[in-house]
Amino acid sequence: MPAKDIYHDNVKNALVKDKDGWIITHDPLRLKWGTNHLYVDLGAEQLLTAEKENRKIAVEVKSFTSHSNLADLENALGQYILY
């Protein structure tokens, strides 16, 4: 399982405190692709009472703290495309 980003808890708390009422369902969210497992930082859902259905999101937290912002961006874009 990958290490948590330095802003992981801040993002998680922001989702929970958001006025739209997100509920954290997975920390981390595990995705299976063939025999491989991928881990997205957070999975959350929101109950839409007017429509009686759920909205679900996957949240990947990035801080861009390495010596190369370009390498951080490349890594983040690669994960986004893969998910």
Backbone as a ProteinNet text record, in pm:
[ID]
protein_1_A
[PRIMARY]
MPAKDIYHDNVKNALVKDKDGWIITHDPLRLKWGTNHLYVDLGAEQLLTAEKENRKIAVEVKSFTSHSNLADLENALGQYILY
[TERTIARY]
85.2	0	90.3	59.9	144.7	133.8	237.8	238.4	139.8	87.4	-6.2	70.3	12.3	66.7	57.8	140	139.5	7.4	-69.2	-196.6	-316.4	-292.3	-398.9	-508.6	-470.6	-570.2	-644.2	-574.5	-640.4	-749.8	-719.6	-818.5	-934.4	-904.2	-1008.4	-1101.5	-1044	-1125.1	-1208.2	-1151.2	-1225.4	-1346.4	-1330.7	-1444.5	-1554.1	-1516.1	-1614.2	-1687.1	-1614.6	-1674.6	-1747.3	-1733.8	-1796.5	-1948.1	-2011	-2156.3	-2233.5	-2168.4	-2236.5	-2246.4	-2181.7	-2200.1	-2133.1	-2005.2	-1933.1	-1904.2	-1915.5	-1884.8	-1765.6	-1659.8	-1541.5	-1576	-1565.9	-1599.7	-1476.7	-1366.1	-1242	-1122.1	-1026.4	-904	-789.1	-729.6	-742.9	-848.8	-880.2	-971	-887.5	-914.6	-837.4	-909.7	-837.9	-889.5	-813.6	-882	-816.3	-817.4	-703	-689.1	-613.2	-687.8	-626.7	-582.6	-454.7	-400.1	-333	-336.9	-271.2	-370.4	-318.6	-398.6	-344.3	-434.6	-400.8	-467.7	-404.9	-460.4	-479.2	-603.2	-635.7	-647.8	-602.5	-595.9	-727.6	-836.4	-964.5	-1078.9	-1177.5	-1303.4	-1412.3	-1507.7	-1614.2	-1743.9	-1853	-1983.1	-2069.2	-2167.5	-2259.2	-2400	-2488	-2626.8	-2702.5	-2761.3	-2843.6	-2988.2	-3037.3	-3170.3	-3281.2	-3267.4	-3373.3	-3386.7	-3275.2	-3278.7	-3271.9	-3249.5	-3241.3	-3134.2	-3019.5	-2908.9	-2778.4	-2670.7	-2540.7	-2448.5	-2365.9	-2254.7	-2129	-2036.8	-1912.8	-1794.5	-1689.4	-1567.5	-1446.4	-1339.7	-1208.8	-1119.3	-1044.4	-962.5	-816.7	-731.9	-587.6	-525.8	-451.8	-393.4	-247.1	-207.9	-70.3	-19	110.4	167	278.8	336.4	444.1	558.7	617.4	722.5	861.7	876.6	1010.3	1092	1214.8	1302.4	1261.8	1180.3	1139.8	987.6	935.7	791.3	744.3	830.8	795.2	780.7	869	858.2	732.5	699.9	576.8	454.5	454.2	343.1	330.8	443.2	443.9	385	421.8	370.2	219.6	176.1	33	-49.9	-2.7	-76.5	-81.4	27.4	29.7	-73.3	-82.9	-181.9	-323.4	-346.1	-479	-520.5	-431.7	-463	-487.7	-409.3	-423	-555.7	-597.1	-722.5	-840.4
-117.1	0	124.1	224.2	342.7	430.7	511.6	605.6	719	774.8	886.5	1015.2	1099	1229.9	1319.2	1422	1508.8	1583.9	1601.5	1671.7	1577.4	1448.9	1347.8	1378.2	1396.5	1419	1550.8	1653.7	1781.7	1766.8	1695	1675.2	1590.9	1487.6	1401.6	1482.6	1563.5	1646.3	1748.3	1804.9	1903	1838.2	1715.7	1646.3	1619.2	1576.3	1543.6	1669.4	1780.7	1905	1983.2	1943.2	2012.8	2014.6	2122.1	2136.9	2037.3	1976.5	1880.2	1740.7	1718.5	1594.9	1470.4	1479.5	1361.1	1267.3	1138.3	1035.4	956	947.2	872	723.3	652.7	510.5	421.8	475.4	397.5	488.2	437.1	511.2	411.8	368	408.4	326.4	371.8	301.8	205.9	77.9	-22.8	-56.9	-45.4	-82.7	-205.3	-295.7	-415.4	-406.8	-428.6	-427.6	-554.1	-655.3	-786	-845.4	-878.7	-932.1	-824.3	-700.4	-589.3	-511.3	-449.9	-363.7	-222.2	-126.4	15.4	78.6	178.7	243.3	392.4	438.2	580.2	624.3	745.1	788.5	779.4	827.2	828.9	792.5	725.8	704.7	767.3	835.4	900.8	891.7	904.7	908.9	1015.2	1057.9	1162.2	1118.3	1117.6	1081	1203.3	1190.7	1298.2	1267.1	1331.4	1297.3	1329.3	1435.8	1472.5	1369.7	1309.5	1213.2	1068.3	1048.8	915.5	828.6	886.8	809.7	861.4	786.8	823.3	876.3	972.3	1016.3	966	911.5	858.2	925.5	948.2	1007.2	930.7	938.6	889.8	1012.4	1028.6	1147.6	1105.6	1157.4	1134.5	1263.6	1255.7	1372.9	1384.2	1499.8	1524.8	1652.4	1653	1772.1	1837.6	1769.7	1825.2	1876.1	1787.3	1826.7	1779	1710.5	1664	1780	1752.1	1856.5	1898.5	1817.5	1848.3	1853.5	1974.6	1988.7	1917.9	1915.1	1848.9	1698	1638.9	1495.8	1467.5	1556.3	1540.7	1547.9	1642.4	1656.8	1533.6	1485.2	1364.8	1245.9	1229	1120.9	1136.7	1258.2	1283.2	1259.4	1307.4	1286.9	1139.5	1070.1	926	850.5	883.6	819.7	855.5	980	1024.5	946.5	935.7	864.4	716.5	658.1	516.5	487.6	574.4	551.9	576.2
0	0	0	-84.5	-93.2	31.2	50.1	162.7	137.2	245.2	233.4	203.1	120	87.3	210.7	217.6	336.7	354.5	247.3	256.3	263.8	275	273.3	375.8	499.7	606	587.6	536.2	511.4	406.4	298.1	191.7	243.4	319.3	375.4	466.1	552.9	643.3	566.3	460.7	380.2	313.7	264.3	203.1	305.4	423.6	527.7	575.2	587.4	636.7	528.2	403.7	291.6	308.3	269.9	284.3	199.3	99.5	12.7	74.8	187.8	262.4	206.3	170	122.4	239.2	213.5	312.2	258.8	337.9	296.1	305.9	194.5	190.5	185.8	134.5	122.3	148.7	224.3	254.5	269.5	161.1	20.9	-53.2	-174	-263.7	-348.2	-337.3	-411.9	-541.5	-651.2	-782.1	-830.5	-895.8	-949.3	-1100.7	-1160.9	-1306.2	-1343.8	-1389.2	-1413.8	-1282	-1273.9	-1148.7	-1065	-1111.3	-1041.7	-957.4	-852.7	-765.8	-772.9	-791	-791.5	-670.8	-613.5	-494.9	-519.3	-512.9	-517.2	-372	-341.8	-202.2	-126.9	-186.3	-116.5	-210.6	-156	-225.4	-140.2	-203	-127.2	-205.2	-132.7	-199.4	-134.4	-210.2	-165	-202.2	-104.7	-129.4	-179.3	-296.8	-352.5	-316.6	-213.3	-161.5	-259.9	-336	-429.3	-541.1	-580.1	-689.5	-641.5	-512.1	-452.3	-518.9	-541.9	-596.6	-538.1	-558.4	-503.8	-612.5	-575.4	-659.3	-592.2	-669.3	-613.4	-680.7	-602.1	-654.7	-603.3	-678.6	-634.8	-630	-521	-501	-486.4	-573	-563.4	-511.6	-401.3	-336.7	-379.3	-426.3	-469.7	-406.4	-367	-303.5	-385	-481.9	-564.4	-477.7	-396.8	-303.3	-341.8	-455.6	-492.5	-549.2	-586.2	-640.3	-781.3	-847.8	-984.6	-995.5	-1013.2	-1031.5	-1157.9	-1259.5	-1383.9	-1362.7	-1285.6	-1255	-1174.1	-1079.3	-1001.2	-1091.2	-1185	-1278.2	-1367.8	-1415.5	-1499.6	-1423.7	-1299.6	-1216.4	-1193.5	-1161.5	-1136.3	-1262.2	-1376.1	-1501.4	-1538.7	-1514.4	-1542.3	-1458.3	-1331.9	-1245.4	-1290.5	-1325.1	-1369.5	-1493.6	-1589.9	-1714	-1685	-1597.7	-1564.8	-1494.5	-1403.1	-1330.7	-1420.4
[MASK]
+++++++++++++++++++++++++++++++++++++++++++++++++++++++++++++++++++++++++++++++++++

